[in-house]
Amino acid sequence: INKKVMTKEITLVQLPVINHPLQEVGKSIDKRLKDLNIENQIVTVETLKYQKELRADLNKELKEYENQRTLIKKQILAPYDEFEALYKKEIKEKIENAVDTLKTNIASVEDKLRSEKKSSILDYFNELCQSKEIDFLTFDQTEIEINLSTPEKQYKEKCIEFVNKVSDDIELINTQKDKTEILVEYKMSLNAARAIKTVQERKAAI
C-alpha cells in the first residue's frame, strides 16, 4: 500500500481590493462633529427636539455606511464561503471519514489485544493466589490498569509483589492473639497494621 501522499497547494490568487474614501470621510466627520460641539451642548426642553433630530440624522448616516460595509463584506466572503463548502465536501469530510474508519478498526483490534492481555495476567494472578492459598483477593484490588504499551512481564511482577505482600501480612496476622478477627478486618482494607490496631482498640474498649 502506498502511504505517501503529496498534498496539493491551495493558494489565494488575488486579495480583495476595496475602493473607499474612508480617511477623507473621517476627516469630514471630525470637522462636522467638532463644529457641532456635542460634548458641550446643554440639553434643555427648548433644544430637546433639535437634539433628537441630530441623533436621528447621525444614526441614519451611520446606517447608510453600515449597509455599504455589510454589502462589501458579503461580496468578499461569498467566494470564500463557496470555496469552504467545496473544500469540506471534496477534502475535509472524505479524509475525516477515512480517519474515523481507521480509528474504529484500530480500536477494535486494540480492545481485543488488551482483553487477551488482561485475561493472561488475570490467570497468572489467580495462580499466584492459589499457590499462596489466598482465596479472598480479586484482581481489581491490585489497581493495575492494563494497556498495550506496558510489557506483560512488568504486570506479572506487580502481581507477584502484591500477592507476596498480602501473604506476608497474613503470616504476621497469624502470630497475633486475635488472628481470626484481625483477618476479617484485614480483608476489608488489606492493611495489616490498621487491622491489628482496630481489633486491639476494640478489645481494650470492651
Secondary structure, DSSP 8 states (H G I E B T S, - for coil): ---------------------HHHHHHHHHHHHHHHTGGG----TTTHHHHHHHHHHHHHHHHHHHHHHHHHHHHHHHHHHHHHHHHIIIIIHHHHHHHHHHHHHHHHHHHHHHHHHHHHHHHHHHHHHHHTT--S--GGGGT----SSS-HHHHHHHHHHHHHHHHHHHHHHTTSTTHHHHHHHHHHH--HHHHHHHHHHHHHH-
